[in-house]
């Protein structure tokens, strides 16, 4: 096009009646203009993000534990995704990716551009609440020539995702449409997330770019809409965390419901048509947990008024759930005033912004990177009830798992409310639900071999509150017998094992079922 224009210009000059010196000046100006145009184009190219300087493909080999047969592991599953070069709070270069991609991985490989072989990476830190992980390399030269991403706060509008496929030179084009709140089920966390409209399906861990700077990381998505973890949460993970899984995430300390009918206002002793939310549960952690009660009607968090749908008017994103305040408006440790109605009285209570914690659960949330805890005696397999074990019944375990086990997960909620006002929850955290998960057939346990999923109450007259207490109880048999009692409603009230026969029986069972060890605590 430029060549054609110059050719046409030459024709114009030949046919024009301009003096010669003016023709020379016009041609010179034209050459200067196009020279400047080429230079500008070169600068734009330099400013664009080079994917291979900031990103690389990673491959993980994940091997989960078998929570039904806890001495075994499942088959290895390989997954691929993207990792980004970032700088931590200590100034060290590492790779950032999603926790889901590297959880329970026995091997993590990263391949740099033009490298003949992949490099082995090691897990430095992981946060399952935020779905983030940091990887480091033992190779001193691994990060040479790589550049850490520059970050910026996201805004509504166009966005792009760099592509590492050599056949796809152009980045994916999308649009950030709004800020919303998502639920991270594996840790029961509520996170402010960005909504990205994108036709393509990007690899897990992909970074979203606006104005040549990173604004967030893709978590998941479907049907053209993808969830993106915003910069503020990513930066908090890079600078605040210190342990293998430690979250400094500002979080609400309660669950809420909306009044579906205005007529309920009289029952709740609040003014009719008053905007706000009803506190249905108080958690043992988070903002408001120290001052709120079940039944409170919360109308304001700080200067922000709550609607009946739990939304506030955000200066940048419009109507959004109040959890969005924990993105940048409310920081951990900051004082905040809560306005509410309690038993008909209007109150203003001052508290501090609290952080997410995982405690108070007798049925722990999903466990990663740690083997199952179990104990086998006389073919009886004892385990502590966990979400991992409940997931043996599939993703829909809330409906398919045995009712008696599901109820204990539900009862955790009322237990959390009971202990939410206690300052020291550490001792309470140690309590677990011990179950007889199955029986490995042997002559010593004839008559018990069909027993499944019974909740242990006592062993040899001693209360069982975790596997360690069961081990101690089995050291003190009664009149040559081990008596293990179960909660009422089970198929059996108790089982009895002869002490003198256990040693030989355990040896047979260990050999027949190829069990490497009989306990893991």
N, C-alpha and C positions, 0 to 999 in steps of 0.2 A: 504493500500500500504506500509506504514512504517512497519507494523507488518510483512508483507510478506518478506520485504527486510531483516529484522532482522533474520527471520527464515532461509532465504537462506544464510545469513552470518554465522549463526551457523553451517549450513551444510558445508560451506566452511572451517570454522575453524576446524571442526572435521576431514575433509579429508586433511587438509594441513599439511605440515611438518614444520610449524613455531614453534620456541621455545615457551614454555608456557608463559614466561613473555611478549613476543611480542603480543601473542593473547590477553592477559589481557589489554595491552595498546591500541590495536586496538579497542576492545570492549568499553573501556572507552572513547576513542575519538568519537566513533560512538554515544554513549549515550549523550556526551556533544554537538555534532552537532545537534542532533534532539531536545535536550532540548532548544538550542538556537533558532532553527527553530520555536518551539512552542511559545517562548517569542516574537519573531518578529511578528508572526501572531497576538499575543495578542495586541501588540502596534498598528498594523494597525487597528484593531477593535476599539481601543480607539480613534484613530485619525479620524475615520469616523464620519460623522455628524449623530447624533441621531435625526430623524425627530421630535419626540415628545418633544424634548428640545428646538427646534427652530421654529416649525410650529404648526399650529392648524387649524382645519376646522371652517369656520364661515358660518352662515346662515343669510340672510337679508330678511326683509319684506318691499318691495318697493311699494309705492303708489304714482303714479304720479297725477298731477293735470289735470283736464279736461279742455283743452284750448279752446274747442268749447263752453262748458257751464262752465264758469270759477268759478262759485260758488260751483261746484261739484268736487269730486275726482274719479279717476278710481278705479277698483278693485285692491286688494292687490296681488302682484306677489312675490313669494319666489324664491330666488336664493342662490346657494352655491358656495363656493370657498375656497381659502387658504389665511391665514394671517401669516406673519412672525414676529418674535420678533426682534426688532431693538432698537438701542439706539439713541436718538435724540441729537441735538447739546448741549442741557443742561444736557445730561447724564441720561435722564429719559427713562425707558423702555416702549415701546408702540408696537402696532401691525401695520404692514404695509400691505396694500392691494391695490387693484385697485379702482379708483374713480367710475368706471362704476358699480362696485359690490355694493357700498353703497349709490349711489346717490338717493336722495328722499326716503331714508329708514326711516320708522317709528320705526323699531326695528332691532337691530343688536345683534346676539348671537354668542358667541365663546365657544367651548367646549374643555376643557383640557383633556388629557388622564386620564382615570379612574374616571373622574368626573361624578357624578350621574345626575347633572343638568347643563345646559349651563349657562354661565355668560353673563350678559347684558353689551354690550360695547357702548361707546359714541364717536361720531365723534369729533376729536380734530382739524383736519385740512384736507382740501381737495383741490386738484389742478386738475382741469379738463383739463388744457392744457397738463400736463404730465400724466394724468390718474393715479394719486397716491392719497392715503388717509391714515391718521393716526388715529388709534383708541386707546382710553384709557379706563381704568376700574375704577369704584369707589370702588372696593374691594381692600383693602390694600395688601392682601395676594395673589392676582391673579397671579403676576409674580414671586412668590417664586419658586425656582428650575428651572426657565427658563433661557436660555442664549441668549444674543444678537448675531446675525450673524456677522461673520467677512467677510469683503469685499475685493475684489481684482479686478484689471482691467482685462477685458476679452481678450482672444487671440483666434486665429483660432485653432480649434481642438476639441477633445472629450469633452463632457459635460454631466451632468446628472441632473435629477430632482427628489428629494426625494418624496416618495409616502407615504401618510398617511393611506392607506387602509391596515388593518391588514392581509388580504389575499395576498397582494402584497408586499413581503419583499424586493425585489430588486428594486432599483431606475430605472426610465426611462433613457435609454441611447440615447443620441443625439450628434449632432455636430454643433458647431458654424462655419458657412461657410464664412460670410463676414459682413462688415459694410455697411449699406445703409442709405437712408433718407426716412422717412415716413411722411404722412400728417395726422394730427389729425383734422378732419373736424369740430368737435363741437367747436373748438377754433381757427381754421385756423392757426395752428402752424405746422412748419416743424421741425421734430425731427430726430437726428441721432439714428438709431436703429440697433440692431444686428439681423442677420438672423440665426435662429436655425432650423436645419433639425431634425425632430423627427416624428416617425411613430405614436405614441400615441397622444391623445388629452388631454393635462394636464388641471387641473382646473385653472380657472382665478385667477391670483395673485401668481402663482407658481414661485419659485425662481430657477434660473439656477446656478448650482454648477460646478466649475472647481478647481481641486486640493484642495478640501475640503473647498473652500471659495466661497461666493456668488459673482456672476458677473453681475447679472441683474434680472429683473422680467418679466415674460411672460405677454404680453398685449393681443394678439389675434393671429389668424392664421388659416390656412386651408391647406388641401392636403399635409401634411407633412412638411410645412414651417410655422414657427411661428416668430412673431415679439417680440423682447426682448428689454426692456428699459435698457440701460447700467448703470453700477455702477455710473458713473460720474453724471448723471442726478438724480439718486436716492439719492445720497449723498448730492447733492445740495438742494434737497427738504427737507431732514432731518435737514440740518444745517442752511439754509438761510431763509426759509419761517417763517412768524410770524402770518399772518392773516388767516382767514378761507379759503380764496383763494387768494394767493399772489405768483406770479411766478417770480423768479429771473433768468429766462431762457434767456441766450444769444441767439439772434435771428437776422436774416437778416431784413433789413428795406426796402426791395423792392421785386417786382416780376419781372421775366425776361422771355425772349424768345430767341430762337436761330435763326440765319439767315439760312434759309433752302437753299438759293441759294447764291453762291459767288457773283453773279452779283449785289446783293443788296448793296455791299460794296461801289460802286460809289454813290448810292443814300444816303447812310449814311455818306459819306465823310470819310471813313476809308480805310486804306491800304487793298488791296485784299488779301484774304487767311489769314487774321489776326484772331487768336484765341480769343474768348471772348464771352460775352453774351450781349444782348440788354435789357436795363432797360425799362420795359413796364408799371410799376406802382411804385410809391413811397408811402410807408406806413407812417403813423404818428408816428411810433415808430421803434426801431430796428437799426441795424448797417447800416450806410450809409444814413439814412432817412434825416439827416440834410444837406447833401452836394450833394446828387445825384439829377438829373433831369430826367424826362421821355425823352427817346431818347439817353441817354448816352450809350456808348459802353464800358463795363467794361472788362478789360483784366487781372488785377491782384488784389488780396486781400492780402495785405502784400507781402510776398515773393512767394506766391503761384500763379501760372499762371492758368487761367481758360480756359478750352477747349470750343468749341462751344456747347457742351452738358452740360456745367456748372460743369464740373468735374475738380478736382485737383488730383495731384499725392501725395497720402498720404504715409508717410514713413512706416506705419505699415499695412495698408489695401489696398494699391494700388489705382486704379482709383475709386473715389467716389465723389458724389456731394459735392460742397463746404460747404454746411451746416454742414458737419462733422467737420469742423474746430472749430465750437462752442462747441464741446464736451470737448476738453481739450487744444487746441492750442490757442484759443482766448477767453479771459475771460471778463465779464462785466466791463466796465470802462477802459479797456486797449486801448491805442492808436494804430491805425492801418492805414496804407497808402493804398489808393485806386488809382490804375492807370486806366485811361480811356481816351476815345476820346469823345469830345463834339464839335459838329459842325465843325468837321475837325481838331480841335486842340487837341494836346496831353496834358493831365493834370495829376498831382499827387495831390490828396487831402487827408488831414489828418483828421480823425474823431475818435470817440471812439466807442468801441463795445457796442451796445445798447441792451436792454432787451425787451422781449415781453410784450405788454400791450394791454388791450382791451378797446379801446375808438374810438371815431370818427364815430360810427355807429348809425344812426337813427333807423335802424332795428337791435335790439340787437341779439347777438349770443344766442345759446340755454341757457335757464335759468334753474338752478337747485336749489333745496332747498328753493325756494321762490314761493309764490302763484301768480297767474296772477293778473294783475291790470285791474280793470274794473269799469264801472259806468253804472247804469240803470236808465233811466228816461222815464216814459210813455211807458214802454215796449221796448224802444230802448236800445240795449246793445252796449255800446262803449268799445272798447279795444285798447291797443297799439299794433301795429303790431310787432310780434317777430318771430323768427325761430320756436319756439314752436307752434305758431298758424299756420304757413305755413305747419308744419308737420302733421296737421290734414288731409292733402291730401296724406299722406303716405311718405315713404322714397324717392320716386321719385317726391317730391313736386316741384322740379325745372321745371318739365314739366307739372305737373297736376294742380298746384295751379292757381287761377285766374291771368291772365297776368298782370293786373294793380297792383297786390300786389307783384308779382315777380319782376316787373320793379323797385320798390322802393328798393329792396334788391340789384339789379344791380346798381342803381344810387348811392348807398352808396360808390361804388368804386370811381366814379368821384368826389364825395364829399370829400372823404379821400384825394385824390390828391390835391384838392383845399385848404384844411386846413392843409396839411402836413407840411407847413412851419411856421404855427403859433405855438408860444410857449405855449399859454394857450388854451387848448382844452376843459376845463371843462364845460364852458358855452355851447359850441357846443354839448357836449355829452348829454345835457339835452333834446335836441329836439327829438321828437318821431313822428311817423306816427299814428294818431288816426283814427280808422275805426269804422263804424257802422257794426258790425259783423252779427247781426240778429235782428229780431223784435219778441217779445213775444206777441201773439195776445191778443187784448183787444179792447173794443169799442172806446177807445181814439185814437187808431192808425189805424183805418180802412182806407184802401187804401195804407198803407205803409208795410203791413205784409209780402210781398214777397221780400222786400229789403234785400240785402246781400252785405257785403264786399265793402261798399262805403267809400271813403277817405274823412274825414271831413276837410273842409277848414276854415270855420268861424262859430261862434255861436253868435247870437245876435249882429252881426257886428264886433265881436272881433276875431282876428286870433287865431286859435287853434294849439298849438305846442306840447302839451302833455295833459294828462288827468286833471292835476291840472288847466291848463288854461281853459279847458272846464267847470270844476266845477265853476270857478270864472265867466265865461261868463253867465252861467245859473242862476246866482244870479241877473242878470240885464236884465229881459225880456223887449221886445219892445211892447208897447201898448197892454199888456195883453197876448202876445204870445211869445213863444220861436221859433226863426227861426234858423234852422241849415242848412248851405250850404255845398255842396259837390263839389269836383273837377269836372271840365268839363269831359264829357265822361261817367258819371254815368247814371243809369236809371232815376234818378231824380236830379234836380239841388238843390232842398231844400225840407225840411219837416217843418211843422208848428204844434206846440202843444199848446193847450190852458192852460194857467197857472192855472186857477181856478179849472180845472178838474183833475189836476195831482195828488193831494194828495189822492183822493178817488181811482183813477186808479192805483196808485202805491200800495195801500193797497190790492186791488183785485188781482193784478198780483203777489204780494208777497205771498198771500194765495194760489192762484191757482197753482203756479209753485214751491211752497215750497222753496223759496229763503231766506236764512238766513239773508243776508244783501244786500243792493242795491249798495254799492260801496266798493272797496278795492284798496287803494292807498298806 
